[in-house]
Amino acid sequence: MKLFQHKNTLTENHIKADKAADDKVPDGLIKRCPKCGEEIFADKLDEYAICPSCDYGFRISAKKRLTWLVDNLDEWDAEICPSNPLDFPNYEEKIQKAQKISGINESVLTGLATIANIKFALGIMDPNFIMGSLGQMTGEKLTRLFERATEQHLPVVLFTASGGARMQEGICSLVQMAKVSNSVARHNQAGLLYITVLTDPTTGGVTASFASQADITLAEPHAMVGFAGRRVIEQTIHEKIRPDLQDAENVLKHGFIDQIIKRQDEKATLTWLLRNGGEYHE
């Protein structure tokens, strides 16, 4: 009995020592890749913020992505901000925090972009803005993006990153799926190219609507792509699902994605696609 108590004391001491050591490590100093578990010093990540072991792309802001993706961007509708249509408690404070973190007013950044003198309409959803959730004004900005692209005869490139419809806005958020999808359909009827790049995560109502409507669907390595989350699926079917079920690579095998593309190759790939398929129609 004394030996058992001694072992417990040793275990408790180890736990306390480990906790003390963890407390000395500054926040954000080390990043752990959520896919392969590799631990990386944050300041060692390159400009693309990718894991050196498995090429997983860490979640980055829309503005950070712009630094290496395009040559120029004239932003559209930057002044559009979310409202609180349902008077959801503390929602305004959540919006203000998201705006401060992301540096944009809503969960998607849109504008007229240029790569290698090729002009196109660009949208980038920001996972730092309430997990890139689809709100009423997100849908408005995306709808305007496709409408302007149709009017100006431009292809559209959209980087998706979303946890789905924004619950604080209820039905006002959900109807954006149909609203954006209608503008996508009109863009398609005009014979114009639409490319999506699915980043981690692309889920919920975004996956169920405009993220799945592109002529060409690309995805970053190991991006989570799906509708419901793991817990919801497992609780519904009453069994565990495979760890990589919603990884982009597995989704690619089942024909939903056309190609997996590394971040460092995205600019060159988009340049080629835009140059060779600017007026694409099935």
C-alpha angles and dihedrals in degrees: 000000000000090000090053091051090048091053090050090052091051091049092050090049091051091050091050091048093049091048091050090051091049090051089058093056109091116237113264095016094113128033123200116209107237091212108045100013095237113158113222132182104243093227090056093062112107125232090277093056094224130152109254091215104049106008093241109160113230115225110272136178123265090245092052090053090053092061093074104017106066140026093222141358130195102197120226128209095357090155095062111111134182121259130204103243094169097041088240111190116260091355094127090056090050091051093050091051091049091049091052093049097044101034092226132095099233137021095268131055115208137181152120107295134192130206119173090344091306113128122211141153111260132197126182121185113212119222089198091067104079088312092306089291121181109248132172093267092042086060091046092053093047092047091051089048092058094040092053091044090053093048093047094040094240132150117240128227116190126186108202125205116156146140088210136256116000108252094204089068098044116187090001086068098041095055089060088076091066094037095055092040090057091053089048090053092052090049089052093048088056088061095247129147121251121189126183126196110199112213131182112318116015107164147133123021093353091060090043093056135016098004088064098046102072126119089227122027119197128175138194119245114282093357112160108245121178147091112251123031125253095261093050092050094047093047090050099048095031095229140087119265125218114272094241097043093114098034114121090240092060092044088052090056089058094052101252094113127048099205144353111232130189118230094243089058098046098091094050093044094049090047091055094045094047093046094049101035109029091134101036124163130166 
